[in-house]
Amino acid sequence: MSDIEIAQKAKMRPIIDLARDRLGIAPEHLDPYGHYKAKLSLDYIDSLKDRPNGKLILVTAISPTPAGEGKTTTTVGLGDALNRLGKKTMICLREPALGPCFGVKGGAAGGGYAQVVPMEDINLHFTGDFHAIGVAHNLLSAMIDNHIHHDNRLNLDPRRIAWKRVIDMNDRALRDIVIGLGGTANGFAREDGFDIIAASEVMAILCLSNSLKELKERLGNILVGYTRFDDKPVFARDLNAHGAMAALLKDALRPNLVQTLENNPVFVHGGPFANIAHGCNSVVATKAALKLADYVVTEAGFGADLGAEKFIDIKCRKAGLKPDGVVLVATVRALKSHGGVPVKELQKENLEALDAGFVNLARHLDNVQQRFGLPCVVAINHFTSDTDAEIALLKRKVEEKGSKVIVCRHWAEGGKGAEELAREVVQMVDSGQSNFKFLYEERAPLWDKIKTIATQLYGASDITADSKVRQQLDRLSEEYSHFPVCIAKTQYSFSNDPNLKGAPSGHVLSIREVRPSHGAEFVVAVCGSMMTMPGLPKVPAAEAIDVDENGRITGLF
């Protein structure tokens, strides 16, 4: 059966009953969205603050390939397996974005028999969080142009507006547009553009805020542009936009509670991408889960060079979190892809390519253990095309590096197929092996932070930028040197070039653009040709998605 067919046959428990029986949450603390989804009260979360924290386990992966790695699937399978072993465990995931659902990647609810449900709801409109974030973002956009139209009291320079519009869809035609055409009644004509909602600073702010008060303060701190002549920054609070934006996000800040196919509790909340944003689920959800469970399994987007680095240097730094251990997901197929095998030939045994592609896993493993000081176990997400010889070679090479490696079959078997991994993870995090550390000093200049990430994690020899970007970074460092940096680059390679597979070294990371996210409190460095508005492929996934006369959806994955 397909993922959606498996999900549609799930025997879900009413979410009110699941929350009461598994987490001890009374019904009055939940607002159900139907029978199987609910939002959790912020007041209830605040009441948990004196409870001890559980263990925090991060699931990350090698650099992604078209062959797929199964990071979310492994996160769900591990959570189910830990619960099967009698460990009180919660899973924390990000919400899927519609753009990838209808583009190439598909949804983000896991796969096979390691999924979160209701899968169609989660992958499509869910509880409306993305809608609320998009409307809040675009309200600010509308208020900017309205202010310029009506006397422009703040003297905003229309040529230096730093705030685009957003939509939850991959649409390359909206990257660069001109607005305000059609005469004086339509405002002032100026260049503008759209980003995808997952790249919105409002999304990052929601995911990093601990309370409504902090959310509103951060929204007010959004930098929207600069004044003419004197070049002074203008913020959302100067337009009195932050109160209305916070009102739109009041419910979106509350974590969404759902379940796995095996009826284990899951928070699915927030959805920033890890290539163009910070790639982690919300701080509110993670902190709540740590109070409600003894073990919390979460994931960070794409490979460990992007999602894990941002999880540690942005989310953990800002939220005061400390991971206890890491699971690094890899597949035989993906490593053969890194070794140069075309997608169409990945089903064939190829020990030489697997050996060549192992360098990608090796670098990620070294980064996690040496740069971040975290214990790490490698999870091989098993595919039916994997041969015994390939599995044996991969296990041997990981073990030669002194690390544990477990073959997992949760996609086919659910939690049962990840029990060996779960036992190893419990031993790892309970033994106190963590020597957790951040990659760079908080007060280092922004240029030095970017160079540290590039040279120590990506294998680059240096970083480069034109004089304008370099000057901008120098100016920003005077006021924002305490901000972490958020690298926006291709997820497919350690370099700027998505075609450089494996573990390239000696390359130079090119910084094309710098965007200060004053409200989210980090600085985005856009590298190479990275776009913050994706496009659809020649044959988008949307072409295979349909709904029958009974409302049954097909083709979603």
N, C-alpha and C positions, 0 to 999 in steps of 0.2 A: 504493500500500500504506500501511497505518497504521504508526505508529512501531513498535508491537510486532511487526508482520509483517516489517518491515525488519530489526529486531533479531534475530528468530528465524532469519533467513536468513544471518546474519553468519558468515563463515569465521574463527573465532577461532583464535589460536595458543595452544598450552599456555603458561600463565603462567610456568612455570619456564624455558622456551625463550626467551620474550620478554624476561624479566628478564636472562638471561645474554647474549643477543645484542645487545640495545638499550642496556642499562644496565651491563653488566659485573658483575652480581650473581650470585654462585655459588649453587647450589641450597641449600646448607646454611644460608643466611641467610634462607630463606623457609619459611613454614609454609603449604602449599597448603590451600585450602578447596575441594576438588574440582579440576577441571582448569584453571579459568579465573579463579580468585581466589586471592590469597595475602596473608598478613601478613608484613611485613618486620621483621627483628630490630632491637631497639633498640641492641644491642651493635654491629651493623653500621653503623647510622646514626651512632653515636658515633665509629666509626673514620673517618668522612668529614670530621671537623671541621676538618682542616687544608687541605682543598680550597678553592679560590676559589669564591665564589658566582656563579651565573648572573644574568641580568637578570630582574627581577620585574615582570610585567605584570598589572595589575588590570583585569578586565572588570566594568563596572557599567552602569547603565541609567537611563533616564528613569523617572518615577513610573509604577508598573505600572497597567495597565487590564485589563478583561476581554478586550481584543483581543490581549493577549500581546505580549511584547517579544523573547523568545528569547535571554535573557542566557546561560543554560547552553549552548544550542545554538551560540551565537556563540563561547563559550569553547572548546568542542570543535572547532568548525570552524576557528578560528584556530590552535589547537594542531596540528591535522592539516595545515593549510596551511603552517605554519612547518616542519614535518617534511618536507613535499613539496619545500620550497625547500632542503633539506639542512641545516637548523638543528636541532641536537639539543635537542628541546623536550619538557618534561613538562607535564601538565595537573594541577591540584589543584582538586578539587571537594568540596562537602559531601555527606554521605549524605542521601538522601531520608527523610522521616518518613512513617509510615503514615497519619497523620491527613489530610494533603492528598491522598495517593494515593486515598483512598476518599471524599474530600470534593469540593472544587472544582478545585483547582490541578493535581492529578495528580502524577506523579512528578517526578524531577529528574535525569534521565539524558540530557538533550538531546532532539533530535527530528529526524525525517527521516533524512538521511544524515550527520548530525553527532551521533552518539550514543556513549555508553559502554555496554559490554556485559560480562557478560550482564545485559541490561536488567531482566528480571523479578526476578532475584536481588537486584540493587542496589536496586530500588524496594520490595522486600518485606523479607525477613528479613536478607539479605546475610550478613555474618559474625557477626551477633549483638551488634554494638556497642550498639545502642539498647536491646536487652534487658539487657545488663550495666549500662548507665547507669541504666535504670529500676529494676533490682533493688537496685543500690547506694543509690540515692536512697531507695527505699522501706524498705530495711533501717534507715536512719537514722530514718525516720518511725516504724517499729515500735519501735525502741529508745527513742525519746522517750516514747511512751505506756507502754511497759513500765517505764521508770524511774519515771514518775509513779505507776503502779499498785503498784510494789514500794517503798514507803516514801518515794519522792521525796527522796532524800538531798540533792540539789542545790537543793531548794526551787523547782523550776520552776513558774512560774505558768501553769496550763492555759489561761488566757485570753489569754496573750501568747506563744503558740507561733508562731514565724515560719517554720515549715517545713511545707509542704503535702506531699501525695502526688502521684505522677505516673503517667500512662498514655500510650501512644503512639497516641492516637485522639482525634478531635474528638468531645467528648461534653459538651454544655452542662449536662446534668443533674448533673454532678459538680463544677461550679464551687464551690458552697457546700453542704456537707453537715454532718450531725451524726453523730459516731462515739461508740462506747462505750455504746450503748443496750443494754438487756436485762438489767440487774442488775449487782451488784458484781463478778461473775466476769469481766465484759467490760471492766473498767477504768472510768475516769472519763468521763462524757459531756462532750463539748466540741464546739465548732464547728471544722470543718476544710474541706478542699477539695482538688481536683485541678488541677494544671497539666498541659499537654502536655509530654512528655519534652524536646522541643526547647527549652523554656523553663527546664529544670532548671538550677540552679547547678552540679550535677555535670557536666552537658554542657559548660558554659562552662569549668569547671576542667580537664576532660580536654583541651579544645581549646587551652587556654593553657599547659598544663604541658609542660616540656621533658624530664622524666624521671620515673621511678616515685617517687623520693625527693621531688621537688617536688610530684607528684600527691598523695602521702599527706599532706604538710605542708599543702597547700591544703585538702584534705578535712577535716583536723583543725580548720582555721580557720573552717569553716562556722558561721555564727551560727544557732542553733536556737530561741532564745527568751530570756526574761528571768526573773529570780527575783522572788518575791513580796516586797513591802515595800521591799527595798533596790534593786530595779531593776538588778541586775547582769547583764551578758550571759553566756549559757551557750553553749559551743561544742561541736561534734561530738567534739572530743578529750576534753572533760569526761565524755562518755558512753562513752569508749573505743570509738567506732564507726569511726574512720578507718582502722584497720588492716584490718578485715574489708572495708570499702568498697574500699580499694585492692586487696585480693586479688581481689575481683570484677572489677576494672577492669584487671587486669594485662595481659591480652591486648588489651583494647579500646584501650589506649594506642598500640598498634602500627599503623602506617598500612596500609591495604588497597590492594593493587596490582591493577588491572584494565587494560582496553585499550579503545581506540576501535574503531569499525567498520573503520578503516584500520590497525588493529594498532599503534597508538602507545600508549605507557605512560601510565597515569593513576593518581594517588592519589585515592581517594574516602574521606574520613575526617572524622568529626565532622559534626554537623548542627544547630547552633543557628539558629533563625529570626532574621531581621534586624529584624523589627518588634517582637518581644518579648524578644529576646536580642541577642548581638553579631554573629551572622550570618556567621561566617567558618569555613572549614575549619581543621583543627588546625595549630598551630605546628610540631609534630613533622613532619607531612607536608610543609609548605611548606619548612621548613629542609632536610629531606632532599632534596627535589626540586631546590633551589637548588645542592646539592652534586653532584647526579647529572646535571644538564642545563645547557646554556648559556642557555636561555630557559625561564622558568616562567610559565605562564598560569593565573591563578586568578580566582575570582569572589567577590563579596560580595553578600548577598541584597538583593532589592528594588531601590529606586532609590538613586542616589548620596547622597541626603540621609540614608539609613539605613545600608545596607551599607557604602558606601565610607567614610563618616565613621567608623563603628565599626572598620572595617578599619585605618584610619589612626590614630585617636585611642586605640583600645584595643589591637588586635592588634599593629600595628607599634610602638607605644610600649612595650608590655610585652615584645615579643620582639626588639626591636632591629632590625626589618626596615625596608627603605627601598624603596618602589616606584620603578621607573624610568620608568613611563609608564602611561597609562590608555586604555582603549577604552570609549567611551560608546555603548551600544546603543540604537537607536530604531527604530520602525517608522512608516510612513505611517499605518497603521490606528490605532495608539495615539495619535499626535498629533492625528488627526482626532477621536478620542474626547475628548482634552483640549480640543479646540475645540468640544465640545458635540454631537457626532454620536452618536445612539443606536447600540448594538451592531449591530442589525439592518440599519442603513444604511451600515455602514463599507465595504462592497464598492463603493459608488458613488463616483465622483470628486467631490471637494469641496475645491477649492483655498482657498476662504474659511475653512473650518474648519481645514484644515491650517495656514494662516497664523496663525490665532488660537491654535491649540494649540502652536505652535512655542515660545511663551514658556516652556513647561515644560522643553524641551530646553535653551533658552538659559540658564535659571537653573542647571541642573545643570552645564552646560559652564563657566559663569563660576565656579561654586563649585570645581570641580576645578582649573581653571587659576589662579584668583586666590586662593582661600582655602587651597588645599593646595600651590600652586606646582608642579603636575605638568603635563607635556605631555599632550595628549589628542587622539585622533582619533575622529571620529564614524563608527560603523558602522551603515548602514541595512540592517536585516535584511529582505531582500526578500520580499514576498508576491506571489502571482500576480495579485492584484487591483490592485496598484499601477499607476497609469498613468504614461506618460512625462512628462506635464505635472506630476504630483504629485512625481515623483522630481526633476525639474528645479527645481521651486520649492524643495524641501527642500535640495537641494545648494546652490542659490544663497544661501539664507538662512544656512546654516552657513558658507559661504565668506565671506560678508559680515562674519562675526564673526572672520575671520582663522584659521579652523581647517580642517583637512583633513577630507574626508568621502568615504567609500567605500561603494558599493552592494555588498552581499554576498549570494551565492546558495548558501551552504553547506548550507542545509536541503535543497535540491534536488540539489546537485552534490557535497556533501562538501567535503573540503579544497580541491579545485580551485576551488570557488566563493568561497573566501576568500583566494586567493593575492595579490590586489592589496592587501587589508588587511594581510596578513602582511608584504609588502614595505614598506609604509608604517610598520608597527609597528617593524620592524627598524631602519629609518632613524631613527625617532623615539627609540628607547631607546639606540641605539648612538652617537647624536650628543651625549649628555650634556646634554640640555636641562632636566633636572629641577632645580627649586629647592625641593625638598620641605620642607614645614613642617607642624607640627601646628596645629590650629585654636585651641587655648587653652593657656595656661601650666599646667604640671603642678601647681603649688602654689596656683592660684587657688581661691577658695571654691567649693563645689559649686553654689551658686545662680548665681554668675557664669559657671560653665562651661555650665550649662543655658541661661542667657540668651544667651551667645555663640553657641551652636549655633542657638537659635531665631531670633535677630535676623540673624546673618550667613549662615546656610544656608537657613532656612525663610522668610525675608522677614517674620517677625513683628515687631511693634512693641514687644512686651514679653512677659513671662511672669507667671503668677499662680498662687497656691496659697493654701489656707486657712491660718490661723495655726498649726494643728497641724503641717501639713507643713512650713511655713516654719521653725518651731522645731526640727523634726526635722533638717532640712537644716543649720541652724546648729550643732546638737549634733554631727552627723556630720562637719562641716567641721573641728571641733576636733581630731579624731583621723584623719580620712580625707580630708583636703583633697588629698592626693597621688593619690587614686583618680580615674580617669576616670569619666565619667558615661555611662550606657547608656540612651538615650531609647527608651521603649516607646510607640509611637504608630501610628496608621493609616499603612499604606504607600501609600495611594491619593492622598494630598494632602500638600502642604507644611504644612498646618494640622492642627488636631484633627478637622476635619470631612471625612470621606471623600468627600463630594459636592462639595467645592470643588476643581475641576479646574484645570488650567493652572498658573499661578504666582501664587497669592493673596498679597497684601501687606497689612501693617497689622493683621493679626489678632493675637490674644493667645493664647499657648500656655498651656493650663491643666494644671497638674500635680496629679493626683488622689491620688497615693500615691508613697511613696519606700521602696525596699527595698535595704538594704545587703547586697551580695554579698561578704561578708568573705573567703571562700575564693577566689572568682574575682578579687577585688581591683578591683571597680568598684561604683558605686552606680546602681541602676536607678530611673529616674524614669518612672512610669506616667502617661501623658497622656490627657486626654479620657476616652472610654468604652472604651479598649483593654482587651481581655481576654487573659489568659495561658492560657486554655483555650478554643479555638475551638469552634464548633458546626458541625454538618453542614447543608448547604443542603436545600431542599425536595426536590430530586432529586439525591441524592449520586452521585458517580461509581461508588460500590460497586455500584449497581444494574446497571451495564453490564459488570461484571467477572465472568468465569466461567472454568471449567476443564473441558476435555472428558475423556472416559474414558481418553485416552492421556496426561493430565497437561499438555496444551497450554493455556496461559493466553490468554484473549482479553479485550479491552476495557481493558487497562491502558495508560495513556498518561503 
